[in-house]
Amino acid sequence: MHNGNGRHEAVIIGGVRTPFGKRGGQLSGWHPVEMLSFTLKGLLERTGVDPTAVDDVIGGCVGQVGEQALNVTRMAWLDAGLPESTPGTTVDRQCGSGLQALQFAAQGVMAGGYDLVVACGVENMSRVPLGSNVISPDKTPMTPGIRDRYQVEHFNQAIGAEMIARQWGLSKTALDEFSARSHHLAAEATAAGKLRQEILPVPVEGTTIDTDQGIRPDTSMEKLATLKPAFEGLELLTAGNSSQISDGASALLVASREKAEELGLKPRARFVQFSQVGSDPVMMLTGPIPATRKVLQRAGLSTDDIDVFEVNEAFAPVCLAWQEEIGVETDRLNVNGGAIALGHPLGASGARLILTAMNELERREGRYALAAICEGGGMANAAIIERL
């Protein structure tokens, strides 16, 4: 079955993720290859697919060094005991790597290059710390040409987030309120069992972990107000209104509609459109705004058509500036909390946005969901899915 413009339809059969662990927490002892391996096995068990039928495995990971080096996606597939005949590759679109992996998977299906493909992502930030893949003598890929062009020594995401807060006139109170909301919504969603559907319970040291470890149900404006700025020179950005350093993995199975029908698999959603944009790398994190506009325009949809928005909570100002520019009310945005509460294991987050959005669409019996994520170096990805 082809849709109107002569391409194959790419559908999502299912998806899973680990709970997201806190830095130094209960998942920090888990080798990232084994973390992703566990997730891949869980995905194949839940979907009931023969792994020999999988054409490719595309994974997202930012810190591709040490335990996450040498193509962590391929290593995880082999660790899972899965067929050598299925290859794997690992992409780096910074924080959007997991969503880019999904886009490459879906685009491969649409082009007729894949029938069945796994898109996934992993990051154990406790074991492979942020920035550990920057190993040049002065600890930066910044060349004289880039420094001269942008008149900065480094691109810094926290400084970018502070710049966004100032440009959009966002107070620290507004940032903290958004963060408290994220924790409270995540706590409510967890208590109501809304996230159970997407989380693979993980056995750790004689117990089972089946909830995200970074959620603080007792977060209050008073507690957030006591936190000091996260970095020198900042005034508004604290650890409380920023995403967490996390450990986790996620994976989804993407198929052509023909292959799904042939194998008797029930598609849950289809990919409607994608976008990817570049933006100012100094402010860095405004990309979700043009990425959202672009994907809506490409899909011929408006914000009114979208039932669920998932915009990655890298920092509170990213979402608040996006909300002001795009004009979406709060009851459709990150309704089960976001990265500020759930966590942000870099390579896994983009795929998590689509997984969470798909599950929420089903609960609401909505039609369309849109996910967008900002990325290091001034970029963003966005995607729209439709519930089937």
C-alpha positions as CSV (number, residue, x, y, z in Angstrom):
1,M,0.0,0.0,0.0
2,H,1.4,3.4,-1.0
3,N,0.0,6.7,0.1
4,G,-0.8,9.5,-2.2
5,N,2.7,10.7,-3.0
6,G,4.0,7.3,-4.2
7,R,6.0,6.3,-1.2
8,H,5.7,3.5,1.3
9,E,4.0,4.2,4.6
10,A,6.3,3.9,7.7
11,V,4.4,2.6,10.7
12,I,5.4,2.0,14.4
13,I,4.6,-1.5,15.6
14,G,5.7,-0.9,19.2
15,G,8.3,0.5,21.5
16,V,9.9,0.1,24.9
17,R,12.4,1.9,27.1
18,T,14.2,1.3,30.4
19,P,13.3,3.4,33.4
20,F,15.6,6.4,33.3
21,G,18.1,6.3,36.2
22,K,19.7,9.2,38.1
23,R,23.5,10.0,37.8
24,G,25.2,7.5,40.2
25,G,21.9,5.8,40.8
26,Q,20.5,2.3,40.5
27,L,21.2,1.9,36.8
28,S,24.7,3.5,36.9
29,G,26.4,0.1,37.3
30,W,24.9,-1.2,34.0
31,H,27.2,-1.3,31.0
32,P,25.5,0.8,28.2
33,V,25.9,-2.0,25.7
34,E,24.0,-4.4,28.1
35,M,21.4,-1.6,28.8
36,L,20.6,-1.3,25.1
37,S,20.9,-5.1,24.6
38,F,18.2,-5.6,27.3
39,T,16.0,-3.0,25.6
40,L,16.4,-4.5,22.1
41,K,15.5,-8.0,23.5
42,G,12.5,-6.5,25.3
43,L,11.3,-4.8,22.1
44,L,11.5,-8.0,20.0
45,E,9.7,-10.0,22.8
46,R,6.9,-7.5,23.0
47,T,6.4,-7.2,19.3
48,G,6.9,-10.9,18.6
49,V,9.1,-10.2,15.5
50,D,11.6,-12.7,14.2
51,P,15.0,-10.9,14.5
52,T,16.2,-12.3,11.2
53,A,13.5,-10.2,9.5
54,V,15.0,-7.0,10.8
55,D,16.9,-5.2,8.0
56,D,18.9,-2.8,10.1
57,V,19.3,-1.3,13.6
58,I,19.8,2.4,13.9
59,G,20.8,3.8,17.2
60,G,21.4,7.3,18.7
61,C,24.3,7.9,21.1
62,V,26.2,11.1,21.9
63,G,29.2,10.0,23.9
64,Q,30.6,7.5,21.4
65,V,33.7,6.7,23.4
66,G,34.8,4.1,25.9
67,E,31.9,1.7,26.7
68,Q,29.8,3.5,24.0
69,A,32.5,3.3,21.3
70,L,32.9,1.1,18.2
71,N,29.2,1.4,17.2
72,V,27.3,0.8,20.4
73,T,24.2,-0.2,18.5
74,R,25.9,-3.1,16.7
75,M,27.6,-4.2,20.0
76,A,24.2,-4.3,21.8
77,W,22.6,-6.4,19.1
78,L,25.4,-8.9,19.3
79,D,25.4,-8.9,23.1
80,A,21.7,-9.7,22.9
81,G,22.5,-12.9,21.1
82,L,20.7,-11.7,18.0
83,P,21.5,-12.7,14.4
84,E,24.9,-11.5,13.1
85,S,23.2,-11.0,9.7
86,T,21.4,-7.9,10.9
87,P,23.7,-4.9,10.8
88,G,23.6,-1.8,13.0
89,T,24.8,1.8,12.9
90,T,25.0,4.7,15.5
91,V,24.2,8.3,14.7
92,D,25.1,11.5,16.5
93,R,22.7,14.4,16.1
94,Q,23.6,15.4,19.7
95,C,20.5,15.3,22.0
96,G,18.2,14.5,19.0
97,S,20.2,11.3,18.1
98,G,17.3,9.0,19.0
99,L,14.8,11.0,17.0
100,Q,17.2,11.2,14.1
101,A,17.6,7.4,14.3
102,L,13.8,7.1,14.0
103,Q,13.7,9.5,11.1
104,F,16.4,7.5,9.2
105,A,14.5,4.3,10.0
106,A,11.2,5.7,8.8
107,Q,12.7,7.4,5.7
108,G,14.4,4.1,4.8
109,V,11.1,2.4,4.9
110,M,9.4,5.2,2.9
111,A,12.1,4.9,0.2
112,G,11.6,1.2,-0.1
113,G,15.0,0.4,1.4
114,Y,13.8,-1.3,4.5
115,D,10.8,-3.5,5.4
116,L,11.5,-3.8,9.1
117,V,14.0,-1.7,11.1
118,V,14.7,-1.0,14.7
119,A,15.4,2.6,15.9
120,C,16.9,3.0,19.3
121,G,19.1,5.1,21.5
122,V,21.2,4.7,24.6
123,E,23.3,6.8,27.0
124,N,24.8,5.9,30.4
125,M,25.9,9.4,31.5
126,S,27.1,8.1,34.8
127,R,29.6,5.8,33.1
128,V,30.4,7.9,30.0
129,P,30.1,11.5,31.3
130,L,29.0,14.4,29.2
131,G,31.9,15.7,27.1
132,S,34.1,12.6,27.5
133,N,34.2,12.3,23.8
134,V,36.1,15.6,23.5
135,I,39.7,14.5,23.7
136,S,41.6,17.1,21.8
137,P,44.4,18.9,23.8
138,D,42.4,22.1,24.4
139,K,39.2,20.0,25.0
140,T,37.3,21.5,22.1
141,P,36.5,21.0,18.4
142,M,36.3,24.8,18.1
143,T,38.6,25.9,15.3
144,P,39.9,29.5,14.9
145,G,37.4,29.8,12.0
146,I,34.4,29.0,14.2
147,R,35.7,31.2,17.0
148,D,36.2,34.1,14.6
149,R,32.7,33.6,13.0
150,Y,30.8,33.5,16.3
151,Q,33.2,35.5,18.6
152,V,33.1,32.9,21.4
153,E,35.6,30.5,22.8
154,H,33.1,27.7,23.3
155,F,29.5,26.9,22.5
156,N,27.8,26.4,25.9
157,Q,24.3,25.0,26.2
158,A,23.6,26.5,29.7
159,I,24.7,29.9,28.6
160,G,22.5,29.5,25.5
161,A,19.6,28.6,27.7
162,E,20.2,31.7,29.9
163,M,20.3,33.8,26.7
164,I,16.9,32.4,25.7
165,A,15.4,33.2,29.1
166,R,16.6,36.8,28.8
167,Q,15.6,37.3,25.2
168,W,12.0,36.0,25.9
169,G,11.8,37.8,29.2
170,L,11.4,34.7,31.3
171,S,11.8,35.1,35.1
172,K,13.4,32.5,37.3
173,T,10.0,32.1,38.9
174,A,8.5,31.2,35.6
175,L,11.4,28.7,34.9
176,D,11.0,27.1,38.4
177,E,7.2,26.9,38.0
178,F,7.6,25.0,34.7
179,S,10.1,22.6,36.4
180,A,7.8,22.0,39.4
181,R,5.0,21.2,36.9
182,S,7.2,18.7,35.1
183,H,7.9,16.8,38.4
184,H,4.3,16.9,39.5
185,L,3.0,15.7,36.2
186,A,5.6,13.0,36.0
187,A,4.8,11.9,39.5
188,E,1.0,11.8,38.7
189,A,1.6,9.9,35.5
190,T,3.8,7.4,37.3
191,A,1.4,6.9,40.2
192,A,-1.5,6.4,37.7
193,G,0.5,3.8,35.8
194,K,0.5,5.8,32.6
195,L,4.2,5.2,31.9
196,R,4.1,1.5,32.8
197,Q,3.2,0.6,29.2
198,E,6.4,1.9,27.8
199,I,8.9,0.9,30.6
200,L,10.6,-2.5,30.7
201,P,11.1,-3.4,34.4
202,V,14.8,-3.9,35.1
203,P,16.0,-6.4,37.7
204,V,18.8,-4.7,39.8
205,E,20.4,-6.2,42.9
206,G,17.5,-8.3,44.0
207,T,14.8,-5.7,43.3
208,T,12.9,-4.5,40.2
209,I,13.0,-0.9,39.0
210,D,10.0,0.0,36.9
211,T,9.8,3.8,37.4
212,D,12.0,6.8,36.4
213,Q,14.4,7.5,39.2
214,G,14.7,11.3,38.9
215,I,11.1,12.3,39.6
216,R,10.8,14.4,42.8
217,P,7.1,14.4,43.7
218,D,7.8,16.8,46.7
219,T,9.4,19.4,44.5
220,S,8.2,22.9,45.5
221,M,8.8,26.5,44.4
222,E,10.4,27.0,47.8
223,K,12.9,24.2,47.3
224,L,13.7,25.3,43.7
225,A,14.2,28.9,44.8
226,T,17.1,27.8,47.1
227,L,19.1,26.2,44.3
228,K,22.2,28.2,43.2
229,P,22.9,28.9,39.5
230,A,24.2,25.8,37.7
231,F,27.3,27.5,36.2
232,E,29.5,30.5,36.9
233,G,28.1,33.7,35.4
234,L,24.5,32.4,35.2
235,E,21.6,33.9,37.3
236,L,18.5,32.1,36.1
237,L,19.6,28.5,35.2
238,T,19.9,26.0,38.1
239,A,20.0,22.2,38.3
240,G,16.3,22.4,39.2
241,N,15.2,24.0,35.9
242,S,17.5,22.0,33.7
243,S,17.2,18.4,32.4
244,Q,18.9,15.7,34.5
245,I,22.0,13.7,33.8
246,S,20.6,10.2,33.3
247,D,21.1,6.6,32.3
248,G,18.7,4.8,30.0
249,A,17.8,3.3,26.6
250,S,14.8,3.2,24.3
251,A,13.8,1.3,21.2
252,L,11.0,1.2,18.6
253,L,10.1,-1.1,15.8
254,V,9.4,0.6,12.4
255,A,7.9,-1.3,9.5
256,S,6.3,-0.7,6.1
257,R,2.6,-1.1,6.2
258,E,2.9,-4.0,3.7
259,K,5.4,-5.9,5.8
260,A,3.3,-5.3,9.0
261,E,0.2,-6.8,7.2
262,E,2.3,-9.7,5.8
263,L,3.6,-10.6,9.3
264,G,0.2,-9.9,11.1
265,L,1.6,-7.1,13.1
266,K,-0.7,-4.3,14.2
267,P,0.6,-0.8,13.5
268,R,0.0,1.7,16.3
269,A,1.0,4.9,14.5
270,R,2.3,6.1,11.2
271,F,4.9,8.8,10.4
272,V,3.4,11.8,8.8
273,Q,6.3,14.2,8.3
274,F,9.7,15.2,9.6
275,S,11.9,18.3,9.8
276,Q,15.4,19.1,10.8
277,V,16.8,22.6,11.1
278,G,19.9,24.5,12.0
279,S,19.8,27.5,14.3
280,D,22.2,29.9,16.0
281,P,24.8,27.7,17.7
282,V,25.5,30.3,20.4
283,M,22.0,30.5,21.6
284,M,21.9,26.9,20.5
285,L,18.5,25.7,21.7
286,T,15.9,27.7,19.8
287,G,15.7,25.2,17.0
288,P,12.5,23.5,18.1
289,I,10.6,26.7,17.1
290,P,11.5,26.7,13.4
291,A,11.5,22.8,13.3
292,T,7.9,22.8,14.6
293,R,6.8,25.4,12.0
294,K,8.6,23.5,9.2
295,V,7.1,20.1,10.1
296,L,3.6,21.5,10.4
297,Q,4.0,23.3,7.1
298,R,5.3,20.1,5.4
299,A,2.4,18.1,6.8
300,G,-0.2,20.7,5.9
301,L,-1.3,20.8,9.5
302,S,-1.7,23.6,12.1
303,T,-1.1,23.5,15.8
304,D,-4.9,23.1,16.3
305,D,-4.7,19.6,14.6
306,I,-2.1,18.3,17.1
307,D,-3.4,16.6,20.2
308,V,-0.1,15.9,22.0
309,F,3.1,17.9,21.9
310,E,6.4,16.5,23.3
311,V,9.1,19.2,23.4
312,N,12.3,18.0,25.1
313,E,12.9,19.8,28.4
314,A,16.6,20.4,28.0
315,F,16.1,23.5,30.0
316,A,12.9,25.2,31.1
317,P,13.5,28.3,28.9
318,V,13.6,26.1,25.7
319,C,10.0,24.9,26.2
320,L,8.7,28.3,27.5
321,A,10.1,30.2,24.5
322,W,8.8,27.5,22.2
323,Q,5.4,27.8,23.8
324,E,5.3,31.5,23.5
325,E,6.3,31.4,19.8
326,I,4.1,28.5,18.7
327,G,1.2,29.4,20.9
328,V,0.2,26.1,22.4
329,E,-1.6,25.9,25.7
330,T,-0.1,23.9,28.5
331,D,-2.7,21.1,28.6
332,R,-1.2,19.6,25.3
333,L,2.5,20.0,26.1
334,N,4.6,17.4,27.9
335,V,1.5,16.2,29.8
336,N,3.3,13.4,31.6
337,G,6.3,15.6,32.5
338,G,9.5,15.8,30.6
339,A,13.3,15.6,30.8
340,I,13.4,17.9,33.8
341,A,11.7,15.2,35.8
342,L,11.9,11.9,33.8
343,G,15.5,12.4,32.8
344,H,17.5,13.0,29.7
345,P,19.9,10.1,28.7
346,L,21.0,11.9,25.6
347,G,20.9,9.2,22.9
348,A,17.7,7.7,24.2
349,S,15.6,10.9,24.6
350,G,14.5,11.5,21.1
351,A,13.0,8.1,20.7
352,R,11.4,8.4,24.1
353,L,9.5,11.5,23.0
354,I,7.8,9.6,20.2
355,L,7.2,6.6,22.4
356,T,5.5,8.7,25.1
357,A,3.6,10.7,22.6
358,M,2.2,7.6,20.9
359,N,1.0,6.1,24.2
360,E,-0.6,9.4,25.2
361,L,-2.3,9.7,21.8
362,E,-3.9,6.3,22.4
363,R,-5.0,7.2,25.9
364,R,-6.6,10.5,24.6
365,E,-7.9,8.8,21.4
366,G,-6.3,11.7,19.6
367,R,-5.1,11.7,16.0
368,Y,-1.7,13.6,15.7
369,A,1.3,14.1,18.0
370,L,4.3,16.3,17.4
371,A,7.7,15.8,19.0
372,A,10.6,18.3,18.8
373,I,14.1,18.3,20.4
374,C,16.9,20.9,20.5
375,E,20.4,19.8,19.8
376,G,24.0,20.8,20.6
377,G,25.6,23.0,17.9
378,G,22.3,24.8,17.2
379,M,20.0,22.3,15.5
380,A,16.6,20.6,16.1
381,N,14.6,17.7,14.8
382,A,10.8,17.4,14.8
383,A,8.4,14.7,13.7
384,I,4.6,14.2,13.5
385,I,2.9,10.8,13.9
386,E,-0.7,9.8,13.4
387,R,-2.5,7.2,15.6
388,L,-3.8,4.2,13.7
